[in-house]
Amino acid sequence: MEVKDYICIELEHLKRVTSRVLDGLSQSEMAWRPGAGCNPIGLILFHIMKFEDSVIQSRIQGQQTLWESEKWYERLKLPESESGARYTEEQVAAFPVPEPSELVAYHDAVRARTIEYVKSLNANDFDKIINMQPFGDISIGSLLALVLGHQSQHMGEISYLRGLQRGMNK
């Protein structure tokens, strides 16, 4: 199996996990926080996808993010400058969680573009080094591994938040 095939399998798996974990959640469940300073599901999902969009489109390929080129900020009713990361407690509390269907649509658009990009790679592309702060010089393969690990970690958080609200397996 080629590395790109494995990465695509993982990306598709994470997409299925995301669909399962978000299935049936209401707007209020997406915005619920267990305490002050805690991220809601909607903000975590937004953060995951903004990160993937930035890494794959902008950092690796040097293109505009889908956030910019397809004006996802308009659909999600967020400022174009919304970073998706490094929020203060006050910013977390004030974050206007977008409609679940729109967040999922952004997720699906970013994921489709990521898979398209990964499928275009050849074996040598994974070793190509780019400079990406705060990581410094890093290979494309390492960045793709980072995207996979990043989402896996946050999907655990989202699953936990869903469970806190609904109970086990509900």
C-alpha positions in Angstrom: 0.0 0.0 0.0 1.2 3.4 -0.8 1.5 6.1 1.9 -1.1 8.3 0.1 -3.6 5.4 0.1 -3.1 4.9 3.9 -3.6 8.6 4.5 -6.7 8.7 2.4 -8.1 5.7 4.4 -7.4 7.5 7.7 -9.0 10.7 6.3 -12.1 8.8 5.3 -12.3 7.0 8.6 -12.1 10.4 10.5 -14.9 11.7 8.2 -17.1 8.7 9.2 -16.2 9.2 12.9 -17.1 12.9 12.6 -20.5 12.1 11.0 -21.3 9.6 13.7 -20.3 11.8 16.6 -22.2 14.9 15.2 -25.3 12.9 14.1 -28.4 14.5 15.5 -26.7 17.1 17.6 -28.8 20.3 18.0 -27.5 23.8 17.8 -27.6 24.1 21.6 -25.7 20.9 22.0 -23.0 22.1 19.6 -22.7 25.4 21.6 -22.9 23.8 25.1 -19.9 24.1 27.3 -19.4 22.2 30.5 -17.8 25.1 32.2 -16.2 28.6 31.8 -13.2 28.4 29.5 -14.2 25.1 28.0 -14.6 24.8 24.2 -18.0 23.8 22.8 -18.2 21.1 20.1 -18.9 23.6 17.4 -15.8 25.6 18.2 -13.6 22.4 18.3 -15.0 21.3 14.9 -14.4 24.7 13.4 -10.9 24.7 14.8 -10.1 21.3 13.3 -11.3 22.2 9.9 -9.7 25.7 9.8 -6.4 24.0 10.8 -6.7 21.4 8.0 -7.7 24.0 5.5 -4.8 26.2 6.4 -2.2 23.5 6.4 -3.2 21.8 3.2 -4.3 24.7 1.1 -2.1 27.6 2.3 0.9 26.2 4.0 1.7 23.2 1.8 0.3 24.3 -1.6 0.6 28.0 -1.3 -3.0 28.6 -2.3 -5.8 30.5 -0.8 -7.7 28.5 1.9 -11.3 27.4 1.1 -12.2 29.7 3.9 -11.1 32.6 1.7 -11.6 31.4 -1.9 -15.1 30.0 -1.3 -16.0 32.6 1.3 -16.9 30.1 4.0 -16.8 32.9 6.5 -20.0 34.2 4.9 -21.8 30.8 5.1 -20.7 30.3 8.7 -21.5 33.9 9.6 -18.1 34.6 11.1 -15.6 37.3 10.5 -13.2 36.6 7.6 -10.3 37.2 10.1 -11.6 34.4 12.4 -8.5 32.4 13.2 -9.9 29.2 14.7 -7.1 29.0 17.3 -5.5 30.6 20.4 -8.7 31.9 21.9 -8.9 33.6 25.2 -11.5 32.5 27.7 -13.6 35.5 26.7 -13.3 34.7 23.0 -14.5 31.1 23.7 -17.5 32.4 25.6 -18.4 34.8 22.9 -17.8 32.5 19.9 -21.1 32.3 17.9 -21.2 28.6 17.0 -22.5 28.3 13.4 -25.4 26.1 12.3 -24.4 22.4 12.5 -25.2 21.7 8.9 -23.0 24.6 7.8 -20.1 23.4 9.9 -20.5 19.9 8.5 -20.6 21.3 5.0 -17.3 23.2 5.6 -15.8 20.0 7.0 -16.9 18.1 3.9 -15.5 20.7 1.5 -12.1 20.9 3.3 -11.9 17.1 3.5 -12.7 16.6 -0.1 -10.0 19.0 -1.1 -7.5 17.4 1.2 -8.2 13.9 -0.2 -7.9 15.3 -3.7 -4.5 16.8 -2.8 -3.2 13.7 -1.1 -4.2 11.5 -4.1 -2.1 13.8 -6.4 1.1 13.1 -4.4 3.9 10.8 -5.5 6.1 8.9 -3.0 8.9 11.6 -3.1 6.4 14.4 -2.3 6.1 13.2 1.3 9.7 14.0 1.9 9.6 17.6 0.6 10.5 20.1 3.3 8.6 23.3 3.9 9.0 25.9 6.6 5.9 26.2 8.7 6.0 28.2 11.9 5.9 27.2 14.8 7.3 23.8 13.6 10.1 25.2 11.5 11.4 22.9 8.7 9.0 20.0 8.4 8.2 17.4 5.7 4.8 17.2 4.0 4.5 13.7 5.3 4.9 15.0 8.9 2.4 17.7 8.3 -0.2 15.2 7.0 0.5 13.0 10.1 0.0 16.1 12.2 -3.4 16.8 10.5 -4.5 13.2 11.2 -3.4 13.2 14.8 -4.8 16.6 15.5 -8.2 15.6 14.3 -8.2 12.3 16.1 -7.4 14.1 19.4 -10.1 16.6 19.0 -12.7 14.0 17.9 -12.1 12.4 21.3 -12.9 15.7 22.9 -16.0 16.1 20.9 -17.1 12.5 21.7 -16.6 13.2 25.3 -18.7 16.4 25.2 -21.5 14.6 23.4 -21.4 11.9 26.1 -21.5 14.4 28.9 -24.7 15.9 27.4 -26.4 12.7 26.2 -24.9 9.8 28.1 -23.2 6.8 26.7 -23.9 5.7 23.2 -26.8 8.2 22.7 
